[in-house]
Amino acid sequence: MANNKKQLRNFIDQVWNQQNMDAINHFVTDDYVEHTPFGDFNGADEFRGFVSMNLRAFPDFSVRIHEIIAENDWVACYYTSSGTHKKEYLGIDPTNNRMDVNGCYMGRMQNGKVLEAWHQFDVMTLLTGLEVITPDMLGGMEEMGGGRGMRG
């Protein structure tokens, strides 16, 4: 289990923080599947495309892990990703907004690599930072305790 924690930490550091695309095959299986709010990415190559799209749009992208847990073949973490929207992303022109987006990642490990993962992140914060959703569209969310931290 400790090895799975270390492997996930290294995966996030190498791929996302150091932007080392060549490291992807070291950390995920060839038939890796990542389930995200934007759909599923099947195989290491599709996942590489997902990572490239994010790193291109947010060139200063980084991930700070708050907590990692592991049990048997499962590993999960809670994190905050940060970056400045400098290039087109999902068809949205650059806003130059800096964003901090919280998320959770849970992966099933096989022989030291991630086989399948479920990756959820705060899409509302992302869309607000991309100016797709404006605070006035959220009308009253602040009163319910939501709408905080919409921009980092």
PyMOL commands that place a pseudoatom at each C-alpha (Angstrom):
pseudoatom trace, name=CA, resn=MET, resi=1, chain=A, elem=C, hetatm=0, pos=[0.000, 0.000, 0.000]
pseudoatom trace, name=CA, resn=ALA, resi=2, chain=A, elem=C, hetatm=0, pos=[2.847, 2.374, 0.794]
pseudoatom trace, name=CA, resn=ASN, resi=3, chain=A, elem=C, hetatm=0, pos=[4.243, 1.651, -2.676]
pseudoatom trace, name=CA, resn=ASN, resi=4, chain=A, elem=C, hetatm=0, pos=[0.901, 2.565, -4.256]
pseudoatom trace, name=CA, resn=LYS, resi=5, chain=A, elem=C, hetatm=0, pos=[0.905, 5.882, -2.398]
pseudoatom trace, name=CA, resn=LYS, resi=6, chain=A, elem=C, hetatm=0, pos=[4.448, 6.576, -3.540]
pseudoatom trace, name=CA, resn=GLN, resi=7, chain=A, elem=C, hetatm=0, pos=[3.614, 5.574, -7.108]
pseudoatom trace, name=CA, resn=LEU, resi=8, chain=A, elem=C, hetatm=0, pos=[0.593, 7.907, -7.234]
pseudoatom trace, name=CA, resn=ARG, resi=9, chain=A, elem=C, hetatm=0, pos=[2.607, 10.788, -5.783]
pseudoatom trace, name=CA, resn=ASN, resi=10, chain=A, elem=C, hetatm=0, pos=[5.342, 10.195, -8.382]
pseudoatom trace, name=CA, resn=PHE, resi=11, chain=A, elem=C, hetatm=0, pos=[2.754, 9.886, -11.172]
pseudoatom trace, name=CA, resn=ILE, resi=12, chain=A, elem=C, hetatm=0, pos=[1.217, 13.254, -10.327]
pseudoatom trace, name=CA, resn=ASP, resi=13, chain=A, elem=C, hetatm=0, pos=[4.592, 14.905, -9.842]
pseudoatom trace, name=CA, resn=GLN, resi=14, chain=A, elem=C, hetatm=0, pos=[6.171, 13.567, -13.047]
pseudoatom trace, name=CA, resn=VAL, resi=15, chain=A, elem=C, hetatm=0, pos=[3.208, 13.919, -15.393]
pseudoatom trace, name=CA, resn=TRP, resi=16, chain=A, elem=C, hetatm=0, pos=[1.380, 16.992, -14.104]
pseudoatom trace, name=CA, resn=ASN, resi=17, chain=A, elem=C, hetatm=0, pos=[3.958, 19.038, -12.169]
pseudoatom trace, name=CA, resn=GLN, resi=18, chain=A, elem=C, hetatm=0, pos=[7.043, 18.306, -14.266]
pseudoatom trace, name=CA, resn=GLN, resi=19, chain=A, elem=C, hetatm=0, pos=[4.957, 17.959, -17.449]
pseudoatom trace, name=CA, resn=ASN, resi=20, chain=A, elem=C, hetatm=0, pos=[6.857, 14.844, -18.470]
pseudoatom trace, name=CA, resn=MET, resi=21, chain=A, elem=C, hetatm=0, pos=[4.630, 13.224, -21.097]
pseudoatom trace, name=CA, resn=ASP, resi=22, chain=A, elem=C, hetatm=0, pos=[7.120, 10.391, -21.606]
pseudoatom trace, name=CA, resn=ALA, resi=23, chain=A, elem=C, hetatm=0, pos=[6.521, 9.291, -18.007]
pseudoatom trace, name=CA, resn=ILE, resi=24, chain=A, elem=C, hetatm=0, pos=[2.880, 8.398, -18.638]
pseudoatom trace, name=CA, resn=ASN, resi=25, chain=A, elem=C, hetatm=0, pos=[3.665, 4.858, -19.820]
pseudoatom trace, name=CA, resn=HIS, resi=26, chain=A, elem=C, hetatm=0, pos=[5.685, 4.288, -16.654]
pseudoatom trace, name=CA, resn=PHE, resi=27, chain=A, elem=C, hetatm=0, pos=[2.646, 4.963, -14.453]
pseudoatom trace, name=CA, resn=VAL, resi=28, chain=A, elem=C, hetatm=0, pos=[-0.421, 3.701, -16.355]
pseudoatom trace, name=CA, resn=THR, resi=29, chain=A, elem=C, hetatm=0, pos=[-1.201, 0.474, -18.192]
pseudoatom trace, name=CA, resn=ASP, resi=30, chain=A, elem=C, hetatm=0, pos=[-1.578, 0.516, -21.991]
pseudoatom trace, name=CA, resn=ASP, resi=31, chain=A, elem=C, hetatm=0, pos=[-5.327, -0.048, -21.591]
pseudoatom trace, name=CA, resn=TYR, resi=32, chain=A, elem=C, hetatm=0, pos=[-5.692, 2.533, -18.795]
pseudoatom trace, name=CA, resn=VAL, resi=33, chain=A, elem=C, hetatm=0, pos=[-9.128, 4.142, -18.498]
pseudoatom trace, name=CA, resn=GLU, resi=34, chain=A, elem=C, hetatm=0, pos=[-9.673, 7.470, -16.753]
pseudoatom trace, name=CA, resn=HIS, resi=35, chain=A, elem=C, hetatm=0, pos=[-13.265, 8.492, -16.019]
pseudoatom trace, name=CA, resn=THR, resi=36, chain=A, elem=C, hetatm=0, pos=[-13.649, 12.294, -15.736]
pseudoatom trace, name=CA, resn=PRO, resi=37, chain=A, elem=C, hetatm=0, pos=[-16.481, 14.842, -15.782]
pseudoatom trace, name=CA, resn=PHE, resi=38, chain=A, elem=C, hetatm=0, pos=[-15.505, 15.450, -19.441]
pseudoatom trace, name=CA, resn=GLY, resi=39, chain=A, elem=C, hetatm=0, pos=[-15.830, 11.790, -20.404]
pseudoatom trace, name=CA, resn=ASP, resi=40, chain=A, elem=C, hetatm=0, pos=[-13.660, 8.711, -20.420]
pseudoatom trace, name=CA, resn=PHE, resi=41, chain=A, elem=C, hetatm=0, pos=[-10.139, 8.557, -21.781]
pseudoatom trace, name=CA, resn=ASN, resi=42, chain=A, elem=C, hetatm=0, pos=[-9.331, 5.035, -22.979]
pseudoatom trace, name=CA, resn=GLY, resi=43, chain=A, elem=C, hetatm=0, pos=[-5.722, 3.978, -23.227]
pseudoatom trace, name=CA, resn=ALA, resi=44, chain=A, elem=C, hetatm=0, pos=[-2.460, 5.719, -22.457]
pseudoatom trace, name=CA, resn=ASP, resi=45, chain=A, elem=C, hetatm=0, pos=[-2.559, 7.671, -25.736]
pseudoatom trace, name=CA, resn=GLU, resi=46, chain=A, elem=C, hetatm=0, pos=[-6.007, 9.196, -25.119]
pseudoatom trace, name=CA, resn=PHE, resi=47, chain=A, elem=C, hetatm=0, pos=[-4.951, 10.036, -21.579]
pseudoatom trace, name=CA, resn=ARG, resi=48, chain=A, elem=C, hetatm=0, pos=[-1.798, 11.690, -22.979]
pseudoatom trace, name=CA, resn=GLY, resi=49, chain=A, elem=C, hetatm=0, pos=[-4.076, 13.843, -25.166]
pseudoatom trace, name=CA, resn=PHE, resi=50, chain=A, elem=C, hetatm=0, pos=[-6.120, 14.862, -22.097]
pseudoatom trace, name=CA, resn=VAL, resi=51, chain=A, elem=C, hetatm=0, pos=[-2.959, 15.828, -20.199]
pseudoatom trace, name=CA, resn=SER, resi=52, chain=A, elem=C, hetatm=0, pos=[-1.538, 17.704, -23.216]
pseudoatom trace, name=CA, resn=MET, resi=53, chain=A, elem=C, hetatm=0, pos=[-4.758, 19.685, -23.662]
pseudoatom trace, name=CA, resn=ASN, resi=54, chain=A, elem=C, hetatm=0, pos=[-4.643, 20.823, -20.027]
pseudoatom trace, name=CA, resn=LEU, resi=55, chain=A, elem=C, hetatm=0, pos=[-0.927, 21.627, -19.954]
pseudoatom trace, name=CA, resn=ARG, resi=56, chain=A, elem=C, hetatm=0, pos=[-1.109, 23.567, -23.221]
pseudoatom trace, name=CA, resn=ALA, resi=57, chain=A, elem=C, hetatm=0, pos=[-3.971, 25.755, -21.951]
pseudoatom trace, name=CA, resn=PHE, resi=58, chain=A, elem=C, hetatm=0, pos=[-2.492, 26.156, -18.445]
pseudoatom trace, name=CA, resn=PRO, resi=59, chain=A, elem=C, hetatm=0, pos=[1.296, 26.209, -18.971]
pseudoatom trace, name=CA, resn=ASP, resi=60, chain=A, elem=C, hetatm=0, pos=[1.990, 26.845, -15.255]
pseudoatom trace, name=CA, resn=PHE, resi=61, chain=A, elem=C, hetatm=0, pos=[-0.277, 23.945, -14.222]
pseudoatom trace, name=CA, resn=SER, resi=62, chain=A, elem=C, hetatm=0, pos=[0.615, 22.294, -10.924]
pseudoatom trace, name=CA, resn=VAL, resi=63, chain=A, elem=C, hetatm=0, pos=[-0.968, 19.873, -8.479]
pseudoatom trace, name=CA, resn=ARG, resi=64, chain=A, elem=C, hetatm=0, pos=[-0.641, 19.984, -4.705]
pseudoatom trace, name=CA, resn=ILE, resi=65, chain=A, elem=C, hetatm=0, pos=[-1.645, 16.759, -2.968]
pseudoatom trace, name=CA, resn=HIS, resi=66, chain=A, elem=C, hetatm=0, pos=[-3.337, 17.235, 0.390]
pseudoatom trace, name=CA, resn=GLU, resi=67, chain=A, elem=C, hetatm=0, pos=[-3.912, 13.605, 1.323]
pseudoatom trace, name=CA, resn=ILE, resi=68, chain=A, elem=C, hetatm=0, pos=[-3.294, 10.145, -0.132]
pseudoatom trace, name=CA, resn=ILE, resi=69, chain=A, elem=C, hetatm=0, pos=[-4.880, 6.933, 1.104]
pseudoatom trace, name=CA, resn=ALA, resi=70, chain=A, elem=C, hetatm=0, pos=[-4.392, 3.356, -0.085]
pseudoatom trace, name=CA, resn=GLU, resi=71, chain=A, elem=C, hetatm=0, pos=[-6.096, 0.049, 0.580]
pseudoatom trace, name=CA, resn=ASN, resi=72, chain=A, elem=C, hetatm=0, pos=[-5.169, -3.177, -1.196]
pseudoatom trace, name=CA, resn=ASP, resi=73, chain=A, elem=C, hetatm=0, pos=[-5.043, -2.344, -4.939]
pseudoatom trace, name=CA, resn=TRP, resi=74, chain=A, elem=C, hetatm=0, pos=[-6.748, 1.028, -4.508]
pseudoatom trace, name=CA, resn=VAL, resi=75, chain=A, elem=C, hetatm=0, pos=[-5.156, 4.437, -4.086]
pseudoatom trace, name=CA, resn=ALA, resi=76, chain=A, elem=C, hetatm=0, pos=[-6.864, 7.813, -3.791]
pseudoatom trace, name=CA, resn=CYS, resi=77, chain=A, elem=C, hetatm=0, pos=[-5.955, 11.420, -3.211]
pseudoatom trace, name=CA, resn=TYR, resi=78, chain=A, elem=C, hetatm=0, pos=[-7.493, 14.804, -2.555]
pseudoatom trace, name=CA, resn=TYR, resi=79, chain=A, elem=C, hetatm=0, pos=[-5.653, 17.624, -4.321]
pseudoatom trace, name=CA, resn=THR, resi=80, chain=A, elem=C, hetatm=0, pos=[-5.740, 21.198, -5.583]
pseudoatom trace, name=CA, resn=SER, resi=81, chain=A, elem=C, hetatm=0, pos=[-4.665, 21.913, -9.136]
pseudoatom trace, name=CA, resn=SER, resi=82, chain=A, elem=C, hetatm=0, pos=[-3.633, 25.435, -10.059]
pseudoatom trace, name=CA, resn=GLY, resi=83, chain=A, elem=C, hetatm=0, pos=[-2.904, 27.209, -13.293]
pseudoatom trace, name=CA, resn=THR, resi=84, chain=A, elem=C, hetatm=0, pos=[-3.378, 30.301, -15.415]
pseudoatom trace, name=CA, resn=HIS, resi=85, chain=A, elem=C, hetatm=0, pos=[-5.591, 30.040, -18.503]
pseudoatom trace, name=CA, resn=LYS, resi=86, chain=A, elem=C, hetatm=0, pos=[-3.169, 31.212, -21.218]
pseudoatom trace, name=CA, resn=LYS, resi=87, chain=A, elem=C, hetatm=0, pos=[-4.367, 29.365, -24.353]
pseudoatom trace, name=CA, resn=GLU, resi=88, chain=A, elem=C, hetatm=0, pos=[-7.635, 28.077, -25.808]
pseudoatom trace, name=CA, resn=TYR, resi=89, chain=A, elem=C, hetatm=0, pos=[-9.265, 25.366, -23.687]
pseudoatom trace, name=CA, resn=LEU, resi=90, chain=A, elem=C, hetatm=0, pos=[-12.388, 23.421, -24.647]
pseudoatom trace, name=CA, resn=GLY, resi=91, chain=A, elem=C, hetatm=0, pos=[-13.043, 26.041, -27.319]
pseudoatom trace, name=CA, resn=ILE, resi=92, chain=A, elem=C, hetatm=0, pos=[-12.767, 28.879, -24.778]
pseudoatom trace, name=CA, resn=ASP, resi=93, chain=A, elem=C, hetatm=0, pos=[-10.384, 31.732, -25.563]
pseudoatom trace, name=CA, resn=PRO, resi=94, chain=A, elem=C, hetatm=0, pos=[-7.724, 32.526, -22.938]
pseudoatom trace, name=CA, resn=THR, resi=95, chain=A, elem=C, hetatm=0, pos=[-8.937, 34.534, -19.959]
pseudoatom trace, name=CA, resn=ASN, resi=96, chain=A, elem=C, hetatm=0, pos=[-5.568, 34.894, -18.194]
pseudoatom trace, name=CA, resn=ASN, resi=97, chain=A, elem=C, hetatm=0, pos=[-7.444, 33.936, -15.009]
pseudoatom trace, name=CA, resn=ARG, resi=98, chain=A, elem=C, hetatm=0, pos=[-5.530, 32.009, -12.379]
pseudoatom trace, name=CA, resn=MET, resi=99, chain=A, elem=C, hetatm=0, pos=[-7.572, 29.147, -10.962]
pseudoatom trace, name=CA, resn=ASP, resi=100, chain=A, elem=C, hetatm=0, pos=[-7.362, 26.767, -8.044]
pseudoatom trace, name=CA, resn=VAL, resi=101, chain=A, elem=C, hetatm=0, pos=[-9.561, 23.709, -8.565]
pseudoatom trace, name=CA, resn=ASN, resi=102, chain=A, elem=C, hetatm=0, pos=[-10.030, 20.975, -5.955]
pseudoatom trace, name=CA, resn=GLY, resi=103, chain=A, elem=C, hetatm=0, pos=[-10.441, 17.368, -6.942]
pseudoatom trace, name=CA, resn=CYS, resi=104, chain=A, elem=C, hetatm=0, pos=[-10.313, 13.719, -5.969]
pseudoatom trace, name=CA, resn=TYR, resi=105, chain=A, elem=C, hetatm=0, pos=[-8.649, 10.875, -7.811]
pseudoatom trace, name=CA, resn=MET, resi=106, chain=A, elem=C, hetatm=0, pos=[-9.178, 7.174, -7.113]
pseudoatom trace, name=CA, resn=GLY, resi=107, chain=A, elem=C, hetatm=0, pos=[-7.247, 4.545, -9.024]
pseudoatom trace, name=CA, resn=ARG, resi=108, chain=A, elem=C, hetatm=0, pos=[-7.052, 0.773, -9.137]
pseudoatom trace, name=CA, resn=MET, resi=109, chain=A, elem=C, hetatm=0, pos=[-3.472, -0.432, -9.337]
pseudoatom trace, name=CA, resn=GLN, resi=110, chain=A, elem=C, hetatm=0, pos=[-2.127, -3.471, -11.164]
pseudoatom trace, name=CA, resn=ASN, resi=111, chain=A, elem=C, hetatm=0, pos=[1.563, -4.425, -10.991]
pseudoatom trace, name=CA, resn=GLY, resi=112, chain=A, elem=C, hetatm=0, pos=[2.580, -0.932, -9.868]
pseudoatom trace, name=CA, resn=LYS, resi=113, chain=A, elem=C, hetatm=0, pos=[0.625, 0.910, -12.574]
pseudoatom trace, name=CA, resn=VAL, resi=114, chain=A, elem=C, hetatm=0, pos=[-2.826, 2.484, -12.570]
pseudoatom trace, name=CA, resn=LEU, resi=115, chain=A, elem=C, hetatm=0, pos=[-5.275, 0.334, -14.540]
pseudoatom trace, name=CA, resn=GLU, resi=116, chain=A, elem=C, hetatm=0, pos=[-8.443, 2.416, -14.129]
pseudoatom trace, name=CA, resn=ALA, resi=117, chain=A, elem=C, hetatm=0, pos=[-9.227, 5.684, -12.364]
pseudoatom trace, name=CA, resn=TRP, resi=118, chain=A, elem=C, hetatm=0, pos=[-12.160, 7.842, -11.385]
pseudoatom trace, name=CA, resn=HIS, resi=119, chain=A, elem=C, hetatm=0, pos=[-11.211, 11.499, -11.401]
pseudoatom trace, name=CA, resn=GLN, resi=120, chain=A, elem=C, hetatm=0, pos=[-13.621, 14.155, -10.155]
pseudoatom trace, name=CA, resn=PHE, resi=121, chain=A, elem=C, hetatm=0, pos=[-12.839, 17.851, -9.908]
pseudoatom trace, name=CA, resn=ASP, resi=122, chain=A, elem=C, hetatm=0, pos=[-14.750, 21.046, -9.192]
pseudoatom trace, name=CA, resn=VAL, resi=123, chain=A, elem=C, hetatm=0, pos=[-16.173, 21.768, -12.644]
pseudoatom trace, name=CA, resn=MET, resi=124, chain=A, elem=C, hetatm=0, pos=[-18.178, 24.760, -11.339]
pseudoatom trace, name=CA, resn=THR, resi=125, chain=A, elem=C, hetatm=0, pos=[-14.986, 26.507, -10.181]
pseudoatom trace, name=CA, resn=LEU, resi=126, chain=A, elem=C, hetatm=0, pos=[-13.310, 25.680, -13.498]
pseudoatom trace, name=CA, resn=LEU, resi=127, chain=A, elem=C, hetatm=0, pos=[-16.217, 27.001, -15.598]
pseudoatom trace, name=CA, resn=THR, resi=128, chain=A, elem=C, hetatm=0, pos=[-16.478, 30.150, -13.489]
pseudoatom trace, name=CA, resn=GLY, resi=129, chain=A, elem=C, hetatm=0, pos=[-12.743, 30.769, -13.853]
pseudoatom trace, name=CA, resn=LEU, resi=130, chain=A, elem=C, hetatm=0, pos=[-13.056, 30.253, -17.619]
pseudoatom trace, name=CA, resn=GLU, resi=131, chain=A, elem=C, hetatm=0, pos=[-15.868, 32.832, -17.521]
pseudoatom trace, name=CA, resn=VAL, resi=132, chain=A, elem=C, hetatm=0, pos=[-18.348, 30.369, -19.025]
pseudoatom trace, name=CA, resn=ILE, resi=133, chain=A, elem=C, hetatm=0, pos=[-20.431, 30.819, -15.889]
pseudoatom trace, name=CA, resn=THR, resi=134, chain=A, elem=C, hetatm=0, pos=[-20.530, 34.217, -14.238]
pseudoatom trace, name=CA, resn=PRO, resi=135, chain=A, elem=C, hetatm=0, pos=[-21.201, 34.824, -10.535]
pseudoatom trace, name=CA, resn=ASP, resi=136, chain=A, elem=C, hetatm=0, pos=[-24.526, 36.508, -11.359]
pseudoatom trace, name=CA, resn=MET, resi=137, chain=A, elem=C, hetatm=0, pos=[-25.660, 33.274, -13.060]
pseudoatom trace, name=CA, resn=LEU, resi=138, chain=A, elem=C, hetatm=0, pos=[-25.254, 31.529, -9.720]
pseudoatom trace, name=CA, resn=GLY, resi=139, chain=A, elem=C, hetatm=0, pos=[-27.755, 33.864, -8.035]
pseudoatom trace, name=CA, resn=GLY, resi=140, chain=A, elem=C, hetatm=0, pos=[-27.909, 33.145, -4.333]
pseudoatom trace, name=CA, resn=MET, resi=141, chain=A, elem=C, hetatm=0, pos=[-25.256, 30.414, -4.214]
pseudoatom trace, name=CA, resn=GLU, resi=142, chain=A, elem=C, hetatm=0, pos=[-23.204, 32.456, -1.754]
pseudoatom trace, name=CA, resn=GLU, resi=143, chain=A, elem=C, hetatm=0, pos=[-26.141, 32.519, 0.644]
pseudoatom trace, name=CA, resn=MET, resi=144, chain=A, elem=C, hetatm=0, pos=[-26.196, 28.695, 0.590]
pseudoatom trace, name=CA, resn=GLY, resi=145, chain=A, elem=C, hetatm=0, pos=[-22.479, 28.499, 1.332]
pseudoatom trace, name=CA, resn=GLY, resi=146, chain=A, elem=C, hetatm=0, pos=[-21.486, 27.847, -2.282]
pseudoatom trace, name=CA, resn=GLY, resi=147, chain=A, elem=C, hetatm=0, pos=[-19.755, 30.100, -4.739]
pseudoatom trace, name=CA, resn=ARG, resi=148, chain=A, elem=C, hetatm=0, pos=[-16.692, 30.611, -2.529]
pseudoatom trace, name=CA, resn=GLY, resi=149, chain=A, elem=C, hetatm=0, pos=[-13.314, 30.367, -4.083]
pseudoatom trace, name=CA, resn=MET, resi=150, chain=A, elem=C, hetatm=0, pos=[-14.643, 30.651, -7.609]
pseudoatom trace, name=CA, resn=ARG, resi=151, chain=A, elem=C, hetatm=0, pos=[-11.322, 32.184, -8.577]
pseudoatom trace, name=CA, resn=GLY, resi=152, chain=A, elem=C, hetatm=0, pos=[-7.988, 31.528, -6.966]
for i in range(1, 152): cmd.bond("trace and resi %d" % i, "trace and resi %d" % (i + 1))
show_as sticks, trace
zoom trace
